[in-house]
Amino acid sequence: MSYTFLQNYWWFIVSLLGAILVFLLFVQGANSVARSLGYTEEGRRIVYNSTGRKWEFTFTTLVTFGGAFFASFPLFYSTSFGGAYWLWMIILFTFVLQAVSYEFQNKIGNILGPKTFQFFLTLNGIVGPLLLGGAVATFFEGSNFIIAKDNMVDAAAITPIISRWANASHGLDALLNPWVLVFGFAVVFLARVLGILYIINNVDDENIRSRASVRLIGAAVPFVVLFVAYLVHLLVKEGYAINASGLVYMEPYKYLHNMIEMWGLLVLLLSGVIMVLFGIIYTIISKRFIAGIWQAGLGTIFTVLALLLLAGWNNTAYYPSTADLQSSLTLANSCSSEFTLRTMFYVSLLVPFVLAYIFYAWRAIDKKKITKEEIASDDHAY
C-alpha cells in the first residue's frame, strides 16, 4: 500500500460516508412535509414517530463523517470546520434542535406547546439539507480561504494558524453563489423525495400513503430540474486540476474529463440516477409498490459517491480556494501521515461489521409497520 493509494482509499471512505449521510437525510425530508402528509394531529404524530426511529442514524453518520475527515484529512477539517464555522454551527444547531424536539414535543410540562417543536423539526428538515448540500457544492465551486503553512515554522508568529477565512462571513458567503444554492435546494428536494418514499414504506395508513403519492410528484419535479441543471453546469465548467509539480490550475471541462477518464464513475453515476428515477416513477404509477425508498436510496448513494469521487480523484483539488488558487486542498497536501492512514486502514476493515449491525438494528426497528393503534398504545411514542 503506497501513500498515494492510502490517500485515495480514505477519500473513498469519506465519500462513502457522505453519500450515506445524504441518503439518511430522508428523516429531514419527511419532517419538512410532515404537516401536509399527516394533515391531522394524529397523522403528523405517526409521521414523526416513523422518522423518530431513524434520526439517530443520520446524526451519528454526520458525526462519523466529520470524524473521518478529521483523522484522514485534518487540514480540511481545520480549514472548513474551523474557518466556515457559522455554516457548520447552524447545521449542528438545527440537528440539536431536532433531537430536543423529538423528545419534548409531547412531554408533560412542555410550556411551548407541540407545534413549537414541530416547527423546529420542519426547520431542521429544510435548513439541514440546504446547508449540507451547499457545503458539498463548495467541493466544486470553491471557498474563500487562505492556507499559510509557513506559520508553523515562523518564530515571529504569535499563534501557528495555518488556515484562515478570507472574510468575516466564515462560510455563509458560499450562499451568495447561485450554483451553491441550486445544488443545496436540489438536496432539499431529494431529501423530501426520499422522506416521502420512506413514509410510504414505513407507515401503514392509507390516507397518509395516498397524500404522499401526490406530494412525491411535487418534490420530484423540482429535484430533477435542479439536479440536471447543476450536473450540466458541472460538466461544462472549469475545474481545479493539479499538475505534476503539485501546482493547482484551472482546466476547462475538468469534471467531464474526470468522468470520461474514470469511466467506472460514469457508470456508477448513471446507475444511481436510473435507480432514483425508477423508485420515484414506479411508486407514482403503482399504488401497491411501497419499496421505492430502497431503489431510490441506493441510487442516491451511488450518485453522491460518484460526484464526491469526481471532486477528489484524478489529480483534482477537492476543496478549491477562490481567494488563493494555490491554497486549494488536494489529497496530497491535506492528508494525515502515512503511518496514520495505514493504521486507520486496518481499523476500517471493521466497517462491514458495523454496517451489518446497522442493517440488523434497522430491520428490528422496522419489523412492524407503524399504525395509529401502535402509537396510541406506546407509552414511549414521540
Secondary structure, DSSP 8 states (H G I E B T S, - for coil): --HHHHHHHHHHHHHHHHHHHHHHTHHHHHHHTHHHHH-SHHHHHHHHHHHHTTHHHHHHHHHHHHHHHHHH-HHHIIIIIHHSHHHHHHHHHHHHHHHHHHHHTTSTT-TT-HHHHHHHHHHHHHHHHHHHHHHHHHHHH-B-EEE-GGGGS-TT-SS---EEESSTTTTGGGGGSHHHHHHHHHHHHHHHHHHHHHHHHHB--HHHHHHHHHHHHHHHHHHHHHHHHHHHHHHHS-EEEE-TTS-EEEETTHHHHHHHHTHHHHHHHHHHHHHHHHHHHHHHH-TT---HHHHHHHHHHHHHHHHHHHHHTTTB-SB-BSS-GGG-B-HHHH---HHHHHHHHHHHTTHHHHHHHHHHHHHHHTSS-B-HHHHHH-TT--
